[in-house]
Amino acid sequence: MRLAFTLILYVCYFQVQAQVTIEEFLNSAYQEPLLKSFDAQYDFLNDKRTYRLAPIQKLELRTESNQLDRTRQDYGLRINPANPFEIKRTNQYFRGYQELLKLDRERTLKELLFARYEVVIGWVYYQEIRDLKEEDKKNTEKLLSILEGQRYSGFFDAEDYIELKMEQVDKVIELEETFFEIDNQKRRVDAHYHEARLKQINWPVTEMISLERLEKVVDSIFNAELRAGEVAYREKQIDLANREWQLEKANINMGFIQTQYQQWRTEQNRRPWSISLGITVPIFNPNKGDMTKRKLEMLEAEGEFNTAKNDQQAGLEISREKIKSLIKRYREMQVMTENLNVGAVATTLQQIKDSNPMAVVRMQNNLIKLKTMTARLRQEIYLSYIEFLSYAEVLQQQPVRNFLSAELNTILK
């Protein structure tokens, strides 16, 4: 007996442990190879030696045969010093590139989280629709059973019977389509989080953030100072294009220093060493074409920056208004559902002589339709909510939170 009890506890414990939580699923975004690629690039650029230019650009060992006389061989050492402005601009460029990588990583994290939120919302929605479709199918079967029992009464209608039989087939197809959608959502979960294949998924709608709490979160974020995620990234692109332009401008050879050794001069009692110096006068810039390309990139980045800035503000306002409109419709649908008191109607019909019991079941079917529409509205509200959070640049804000939980639980990295 004790052994059986222990086994039951073990099985129950294993089943609880083998469930995928929403926080765990969202946290899997950090395991994406793309994010790890950003981390690797950032760490690589942390070592300044990877891009810091040497003070000497070029070092040449030269030799020359004077008058093709083997006894009059000249030797020289030529040094091309690096342009100090180019060294400075190179350091500035890669520091700016490192900052851009950090911002791009945040953008990517937001996109990965956004995709996972969509999967969670879809999963919750189709689970709810599945239950409603199963109830709808059972109600249709109940109607058929009642009608078959009325075969020899005045309530029986052959056309209604045939229509119900066809409707029964439709309900079975609708339920199968819902199962198909659930399978698709499961595959999407597995694609984002491979360990979910060996675990159960149980994300009930009751654990989702309430619409009242959701509305307060939206208003609070809307009235707070905006974070410049996408906008900051576009602005940094302008800065990086400008630094590239400055780097191209500074990419000019400064000149050279050359020493020369002529051994045959010692026979003439002359010093065998000589030195020459050359300085480049930058009257003509050979990098003008590349500088023009960088300037065009800068102008393009400015356009993308302005577009991102306008899109963020417009997206916030539109998605907020959409959420409020959907919540209003949702509450109206809830009132309609509550007013359709099937129990009270059933009691009234029982008191009426010669009442048809099919009327109550048909009312239950209409109630299921209202619940289905309510579920659809709730799904649209959650999707609009995540879209709003994306525009507000808070999905990836540290510490990253589960915005579908009532307490906005922190996602542990």
Secondary structure, 3 states (H helix, E strand, C coil): CHHHHHHHHHHHHHHHHCEECHHHHHHHHHHCHHHHHHHHHHHHHHCHHHCCCCCEEEEEEEEEEHHHCCCCEEEEEEEEECCHHHHHHHHHHHHHHHHHHHHHHHHHHHHHHHHHHHHHHHHHHHHHHHHHHHHHHHHHHHHHHHHHHCCCCCCCCHHHHHHHHHHHHHHHHHHHHHHHHHHHHHHHHHHHCHHHHHCEECCCHHHCCCHHHHHHHHHHHHHCCCCCHHHHHHHHHHHHHHHHHHHHHHCCCCEEEEEEEEHHHHHHCCCCEEEEEEECCCCCCCCHHHHHHHHHHHHHHHHHHHHHHHHHHHHHHHHHHHHHHHHHHHHHHHHHHHHCCHHHHHHHHHHCCCCCCHHHHHHHHHHHHHHHHHHHHHHHHHHHHHHHHHHCCCCCCCCCECCCCCCCCECCC
